[in-house]
Amino acid sequence: MTGQSYTIEESFKRIKDEIAQAAVKAGRNPDDVKLMAVTKTVAPELVNAAINVGADLIGESKVQEYLSKKDEIDLTRCKVHFIGHLQTNKVRQIVGEVAMIQSADSVRLAREIGRRSVSKGIVSDILLEVNIGKEESKFGFKPSEVYEKACEISEIEGVKIQGLMTLPPFDATKEQTTAFFSNIRQLFIDIREKKIHNVTMSVLSMGMSGDYREAVIAGSTLVRVGTAIFGARRYN
Ligand SMILES: *Cc1c(COP(=O)(O)O)cnc(C)c1O
């Protein structure tokens, strides 16, 4: 990535334009695709810089990191979704702090989110994370079990399923990624047509820096982009 030579503003605007172009190419309304700025490892000043140029949704993937940054982030103009793997013992700290937990990857986790939400008197919006790459190491539901698990989770008090989230294997080719995306889009439609009580299939979260155009063409309603906005992440 050579993104460092662009400002956050230039990158953000270029990605927005590309998303709009991909949407139009696919016969979709550009307004139906949300751009999330993924701000894990990004310092609060730079998160605010993105908010200043129009980012109204950010994604964080570590509970501790987010809680330590949030007071310095301008949350009056921006919503936050949690997108990382969530351990059950951290659920209590994040429930009520974010507008959505996109990474609900087990029934056990959904139960804990529900339990903590009920005790705070709220309902938490969640997405079911689908492990479409069928990799052993990754979190999420297998495509074949998503419908059944959605039915099970729909009964849990304190959570509301709003859609699906996925990330393809990082080593997939463009063709494989495109096929993954269209498979999950079909799954999303199939589940929506089943009209499960208390389940809304309105958010299809897929697409990252390397594949957001393909994701939009395949029907994504929310792309999660970090590196292409902020440059390569530095972990320390
Ligand atoms: C880090 C991350 C992203 C963003 O990845 P980039 O390749 O930097 O755009 C998207 N989704 C999830 C779940 C992530 O953890």
The ligand as an SDF file (V2000), in Angstrom:
LIG
                    3D

 15 15  0  0  0  0  0  0  0  0999 V2000
   -9.3660   -4.5460   10.1980 C   0  0  0  0  0  0  0  0  0  0  0  0
  -10.7060   -4.9570    9.7050 C   0  0  0  0  0  0  0  0  0  0  0  0
  -11.2470   -4.4000    8.5300 C   0  0  0  0  0  0  0  0  0  0  0  0
  -10.5130   -3.3870    7.6760 C   0  0  0  0  0  0  0  0  0  0  0  0
   -9.4890   -4.0010    6.9640 O   0  0  0  0  0  0  0  0  0  0  0  0
   -8.6410   -3.1560    5.8820 P   0  0  0  0  0  0  0  0  0  0  0  0
   -8.0710   -4.2140    5.0160 O   0  0  0  0  0  0  0  0  0  0  0  0
   -7.6190   -2.3970    6.6210 O   0  0  0  0  0  0  0  0  0  0  0  0
   -9.5820   -2.2840    5.1580 O   0  0  0  0  0  0  0  0  0  0  0  0
  -12.5210   -4.7910    8.1460 C   0  0  0  0  0  0  0  0  0  0  0  0
  -13.2270   -5.6760    8.8630 N   0  0  0  0  0  0  0  0  0  0  0  0
  -12.7510   -6.2270    9.9920 C   0  0  0  0  0  0  0  0  0  0  0  0
  -13.6080   -7.2050   10.7360 C   0  0  0  0  0  0  0  0  0  0  0  0
  -11.4780   -5.8920   10.4440 C   0  0  0  0  0  0  0  0  0  0  0  0
  -11.0100   -6.4600   11.5640 O   0  0  0  0  0  0  0  0  0  0  0  0
  1  2  1  0
  2  3  1  0
  2 14  2  0
  3  4  1  0
  3 10  2  0
  4  5  1  0
  5  6  1  0
  6  7  2  0
  6  8  1  0
  6  9  1  0
 10 11  1  0
 11 12  2  0
 12 13  1  0
 12 14  1  0
 14 15  1  0
M  END
$$$$
